[in-house]
């Protein structure tokens, strides 16, 4: 038996976390982050026993409920590392890897849920006229009924997966719904389509670039949060407690006293690449030498190098306007719960 395994376990589970169920569109599947015999870590679908001979994948319909379950489970599973027959430095390294993996999934799933909610809200007045007369290249009237159910919620999409009949449909340039490949990959595209198309992008396009563009679109919307009574109360309490930088998901509530600027909203440097999305932020300060709209929170590189928190502009924004040296701003930050922005955006009303 490998010394890295807990006696009696072929693979040791160290964490759980949900991921969207692309292919069946039933909500969320729970995954386990397991330590393999060779020391590598990998996500596996979590199965629960029905009887001695049958198992099924653990599924949830609501994001909030599955996140609550994962938090409780992870508080227990992380203790499995202490039972491993490895050195203390190896245990600490393993805990950091697990924390990074869960952090990456948590940030991603909350951001995509926020974007989906906003995509639906932005298109709540989308004209549904003509949907009933759309032509489906199938004789099945029942297929059309299922399509209309999807369009009732996300009327703007041009790619849909109808699991009940194991088909995927694409809206062509002639406004006809036609059959296309029904695969695991197109299932992922259909999931992304519900988000991307609501902002004018395709679910088939590069996902990282699409989400970066959506973040920019949502920034003015996020600034409207500053007018909410609930947010004003939260920010007033933060100032009383000495907090001037509050991080929630991929947004930052940023307070400046100079020129009576007050509270503004910036975005956190974010990427869907494995390198950036699983960064663990360190406690410390953000030293702003310019008026960049992106905040890079302090973190440690894989080689052990500590990176000072700072501000900058996005690559396509041009160079950020510099501050005078006497006007540099150095502020500590506090991380709020990941799903806060989802609930706050829900309070905003579209005209």
KATAJO-V420247 format. One record per residue. N is the residue number from 1. SS is DSSP state (alpha for helix, beta for strand, coil for the rest). BURIAL is b if it has 24 or more other C-alpha atoms within 12 Angstrom, else e. Layout:
n = [N,N]
ss = [SS,SS]
burial = [BURIAL,BURIAL]
This chain:
n = [1,2,3,4,5,6,7,8,9,10,11,12,13,14,15,16,17,18,19,20,21,22,23,24,25,26,27,28,29,30,31,32,33,34,35,36,37,38,39,40,41,42,43,44,45,46,47,48,49,50,51,52,53,54,55,56,57,58,59,60,61,62,63,64,65,66,67,68,69,70,71,72,73,74,75,76,77,78,79,80,81,82,83,84,85,86,87,88,89,90,91,92,93,94,95,96,97,98,99,100,101,102,103,104,105,106,107,108,109,110,111,112,113,114,115,116,117,118,119,120,121,122,123,124,125,126,127,128,129,130,131,132,133,134,135,136,137,138,139,140,141,142,143,144,145,146,147,148,149,150,151,152,153,154,155,156,157,158,159,160,161,162,163,164,165,166,167,168,169,170,171,172,173,174,175,176,177,178,179,180,181,182,183,184,185,186,187,188,189,190,191,192,193,194,195,196,197,198,199,200,201,202,203,204,205,206,207,208,209,210,211,212,213,214,215,216,217,218,219,220,221,222,223,224,225,226,227,228,229,230,231,232,233,234,235,236,237,238,239,240,241,242,243,244,245,246,247,248,249,250,251,252,253,254,255,256,257,258,259,260,261,262,263,264,265,266,267,268,269,270,271,272,273,274,275,276,277,278,279,280,281,282,283,284,285,286,287,288,289,290,291,292,293,294,295,296,297,298,299,300,301,302,303,304,305,306,307,308,309,310,311,312,313,314,315,316,317,318,319,320,321,322,323,324,325,326,327,328,329,330,331,332,333,334,335,336,337,338,339,340,341,342,343,344,345,346,347,348,349,350,351]
ss = [coil,coil,coil,coil,coil,coil,coil,coil,coil,coil,coil,beta,beta,beta,beta,beta,beta,beta,beta,beta,coil,coil,coil,coil,coil,coil,coil,beta,beta,beta,beta,beta,beta,beta,beta,coil,coil,coil,coil,coil,beta,beta,beta,beta,beta,coil,beta,beta,beta,beta,beta,coil,coil,beta,beta,beta,beta,coil,beta,beta,coil,coil,alpha,alpha,alpha,alpha,alpha,alpha,alpha,alpha,alpha,alpha,alpha,alpha,alpha,alpha,alpha,alpha,alpha,alpha,alpha,alpha,alpha,coil,coil,coil,coil,alpha,alpha,alpha,alpha,alpha,alpha,alpha,alpha,alpha,alpha,alpha,alpha,alpha,alpha,alpha,alpha,alpha,alpha,alpha,alpha,alpha,alpha,alpha,alpha,alpha,alpha,alpha,alpha,alpha,alpha,alpha,alpha,alpha,alpha,alpha,coil,coil,coil,coil,coil,coil,coil,coil,alpha,alpha,alpha,coil,beta,beta,coil,coil,coil,coil,alpha,alpha,alpha,alpha,alpha,alpha,alpha,alpha,alpha,alpha,alpha,alpha,alpha,coil,coil,coil,coil,coil,beta,beta,beta,beta,alpha,alpha,alpha,coil,beta,beta,beta,beta,beta,coil,coil,coil,coil,beta,beta,beta,beta,beta,coil,coil,coil,alpha,alpha,alpha,alpha,alpha,alpha,alpha,alpha,alpha,alpha,alpha,alpha,alpha,alpha,alpha,alpha,coil,coil,coil,coil,coil,coil,coil,alpha,alpha,alpha,alpha,alpha,alpha,alpha,alpha,alpha,alpha,alpha,alpha,alpha,alpha,alpha,alpha,alpha,alpha,alpha,alpha,alpha,coil,alpha,alpha,alpha,alpha,alpha,alpha,alpha,alpha,alpha,alpha,alpha,alpha,coil,coil,coil,coil,beta,beta,beta,beta,coil,coil,beta,beta,beta,beta,beta,beta,coil,alpha,alpha,alpha,coil,beta,beta,beta,beta,beta,beta,beta,coil,coil,coil,coil,coil,alpha,alpha,alpha,alpha,coil,coil,coil,beta,coil,coil,coil,beta,beta,beta,beta,coil,beta,coil,coil,coil,beta,beta,beta,coil,coil,beta,beta,coil,coil,coil,coil,coil,beta,beta,coil,beta,beta,beta,beta,coil,coil,alpha,alpha,alpha,coil,coil,coil,coil,beta,coil,coil,alpha,alpha,alpha,coil,beta,beta,beta,beta,coil,beta,beta,coil,coil,coil,coil,alpha,alpha,alpha,alpha,alpha,alpha,alpha,alpha,coil,coil,coil,coil]
burial = [e,e,e,b,b,b,e,e,e,e,b,b,b,b,b,b,b,b,b,b,b,b,b,b,b,e,b,b,b,b,b,b,b,b,b,b,e,e,e,e,b,b,b,b,b,b,e,e,e,e,e,e,e,e,e,e,e,b,b,b,e,e,b,e,e,b,b,e,e,b,e,e,b,b,e,e,b,b,e,b,b,b,e,b,e,e,e,e,e,e,e,e,e,b,b,b,b,b,b,b,b,b,b,b,b,b,b,b,b,b,b,b,b,b,b,b,b,b,b,b,b,b,b,e,e,e,e,e,e,e,b,e,e,b,b,b,e,e,e,e,e,e,b,b,e,b,b,b,e,b,b,e,b,b,b,b,b,b,b,b,b,b,b,e,e,e,b,b,b,b,b,e,e,e,e,e,b,b,b,b,e,b,e,e,e,b,b,b,b,b,b,b,b,b,b,b,b,b,b,e,b,b,b,b,e,e,b,e,e,b,b,b,b,b,b,b,e,b,b,e,b,b,b,b,b,b,e,e,e,e,b,e,e,b,b,e,e,b,b,e,e,e,b,b,b,b,b,b,b,b,b,b,b,b,b,e,e,e,e,e,e,e,b,b,b,b,b,b,b,b,b,b,e,e,e,b,b,b,b,b,b,e,e,e,b,b,b,b,b,b,b,b,b,b,b,b,b,b,b,b,e,e,e,e,e,e,e,b,b,b,b,b,b,b,e,e,e,e,e,e,e,e,e,e,e,e,e,e,b,b,b,b,b,b,b,e,e,b,b,b,b,b,b,b,b,b,e,b,e,e,e]
